[in-house]
């Protein structure tokens, strides 16, 4: 069942839990995530990141995601993740995406706010929810290091940003990073609580892969309602393929794809159980 970002976040708020948002750049990822969500009967977000355009063009994977969401037995939001280009966002809106994230976090505050307001105005014509980012993570989407390091979100600045922009969800910076963690992240989860209380909006954890279950639970108690998760799920698929190739003489690619899908489904299910408090 296809729902929009605001609706799915309201479901999470009602149950005081978080909904997982999983990047799905190919069919195996889509099947893995929806398979886990349907098994657990929890709502879920499937997302396409703009940086995956070369790997999986929006025009090709977007309709697949939307069709799968409509056919799913659970509520599903189809979301555009880390969009830095409003023209690209328009393409997702035209396809029927029900959530978009404008990422102006590397821009000066005024420019980030101005572009986010444009994104909100665009999305209103499509009954689509909008997420934005304020502050900067230690690494960019895709795992590249942020040259200036993390810039933690100021709670008072977040209040002004949310009020002026009209967004539905905010992704603050509080110590997470994209990609595979080289060391255990040190998270400022008290900052999450303050920002949630001051803004009154659902908050989003980016760089959610690799965070401990205890930190997930604390973050959720403090106001996180959406947790982005991809790197470790994708890694689980890769490891399953390596294991299969090491133990069997595999002829057909679809056997590798299926092994990856099942491993990713198991990893996604494990994450969803924590997010949903199961």
SVG drawing of the C-alpha trace seen along z (x, -y; Angstrom):
<svg xmlns="http://www.w3.org/2000/svg" viewBox="-2 -33 41 60">
<polyline fill="none" stroke="black" stroke-width="0.4" points="0.0,0.0 1.5,-3.3 1.5,-6.1 3.3,-9.4 6.1,-10.4 4.0,-12.4 1.5,-9.5 4.2,-6.9 5.9,-9.1 2.6,-9.6 2.3,-5.8 5.8,-5.7 4.9,-8.6 1.6,-6.9 3.6,-3.7 6.6,-5.7 8.9,-3.7 10.9,-4.4 10.3,-3.4 13.3,-2.0 14.3,-3.7 16.3,-1.4 18.0,-2.4 16.8,0.0 19.0,-0.5 18.0,2.8 15.2,5.3 16.9,7.6 17.0,4.8 13.4,4.0 12.4,7.6 14.6,8.0 13.2,4.9 9.6,5.5 9.9,9.2 11.2,8.4 8.6,5.7 5.7,8.0 7.1,10.8 7.0,8.5 3.9,6.5 5.6,3.1 5.5,0.0 8.7,-0.7 10.3,-3.3 12.1,-2.3 14.4,-5.0 16.4,-6.0 19.5,-8.1 20.5,-10.6 24.1,-9.3 22.8,-5.9 21.7,-7.5 24.6,-6.0 24.1,-2.6 20.3,-2.5 18.6,-5.4 15.6,-6.9 13.6,-6.5 14.1,-2.7 14.1,-1.8 11.4,-4.4 8.5,-2.7 9.6,0.7 9.7,-0.7 6.3,-2.3 4.6,0.8 6.1,2.9 4.9,0.4 1.4,0.4 1.3,4.2 2.8,4.6 0.8,5.9 2.1,3.1 2.3,-0.7 5.2,-1.7 6.6,-5.2 8.6,-5.6 11.2,-8.2 13.9,-10.2 17.0,-10.3 19.7,-13.0 18.5,-15.0 20.8,-18.0 19.1,-19.1 15.6,-20.4 15.2,-19.4 16.0,-15.9 13.5,-16.1 10.9,-17.1 11.5,-13.9 10.7,-11.9 7.6,-13.9 6.4,-13.3 6.9,-9.6 4.8,-9.5 7.3,-9.4 5.5,-10.1 8.5,-11.4 11.5,-13.5 14.6,-14.6 16.2,-17.8 19.9,-17.9 21.3,-21.4 23.4,-20.6 26.7,-21.6 25.3,-25.0 25.2,-28.2 22.2,-28.3 20.3,-30.9 20.7,-29.0 19.8,-25.7 16.6,-27.3 15.7,-29.0 16.1,-25.8 14.2,-23.7 11.3,-26.1 11.2,-25.6 11.2,-21.8 8.3,-22.1 6.3,-24.2 7.0,-21.7 6.0,-18.7 2.7,-20.2 1.3,-19.9 1.9,-16.1 0.7,-15.2 4.3,-14.4 6.2,-14.8 9.5,-16.6 12.6,-15.9 15.6,-18.3 19.0,-18.2 20.6,-20.8 24.2,-20.4 26.7,-18.0 27.6,-14.4 31.2,-13.2 31.0,-11.7 28.9,-12.4 26.4,-10.0 28.4,-7.2 31.0,-7.2 33.3,-10.0 34.9,-12.0 33.5,-15.4 36.5,-17.6 35.3,-20.0 34.3,-17.1 30.9,-16.9 28.9,-20.1 26.4,-19.4 22.9,-20.8 22.2,-23.8 18.7,-23.3 17.7,-26.9 18.7,-27.1 16.7,-24.0 13.6,-25.6 13.9,-28.6 14.7,-26.4 11.7,-24.0 9.3,-26.9 10.4,-28.9 10.7,-26.0 7.5,-24.1 9.2,-20.6 7.6,-17.4 10.8,-15.9 14.3,-17.0 17.6,-15.1 19.9,-16.7 23.6,-16.0 24.5,-14.4 27.5,-12.1 26.5,-9.5 28.2,-9.1 27.3,-7.5 29.0,-4.2 30.8,-1.6 32.0,-2.7 35.7,-2.3 35.1,-2.9 32.0,-2.9 30.2,-6.2 29.8,-8.5 26.3,-10.0 24.9,-13.1 21.5,-11.6 20.6,-14.3 20.9,-16.8 18.3,-14.7 15.9,-15.0 16.3,-18.7 15.8,-19.2 12.7,-17.0 11.2,-18.8 11.9,-22.3 10.8,-21.6 7.9,-19.2 8.9,-17.4 9.8,-13.7 13.6,-13.4 15.7,-11.3 18.9,-9.4 21.1,-9.3 24.1,-6.9 22.0,-4.4 23.9,-1.3 26.4,-0.2 24.7,-1.9 24.2,0.3 20.7,1.5 20.9,-0.4 21.7,-3.7 18.8,-3.0 16.5,-2.6 17.7,-5.6 17.4,-7.7 13.9,-6.5 12.9,-7.4 14.4,-10.8 12.4,-11.5 13.9,-9.6 11.1,-8.4 12.9,-7.5 16.2,-5.6 18.2,-5.4 19.8,-2.0 21.6,-0.6 25.4,0.0 25.4,3.0 22.4,4.6 24.2,4.3 27.4,5.7 25.4,8.7 24.4,9.4 28.0,9.2 29.2,11.6 26.5,14.1 27.7,14.1 31.3,14.5 30.4,17.5 28.3,19.1 31.1,18.8 33.6,20.2 31.6,23.3 29.8,24.1 30.5,24.1 27.9,21.5 26.9,21.2 23.9,18.9 24.0,15.3 20.4,15.5 21.6,17.9 24.0,15.2 21.3,12.6 18.9,14.8 21.6,15.5 22.3,11.8 18.5,11.0 17.9,13.5 20.9,12.3 19.8,8.7 16.3,9.6 17.6,11.2 19.7,8.2 16.9,5.8 14.6,7.8 17.0,7.7 17.2,3.9 13.4,3.5 12.8,5.5 14.9,3.0 13.3,-0.1 9.8,1.2 10.5,2.4 9.7,6.0"/>
</svg>
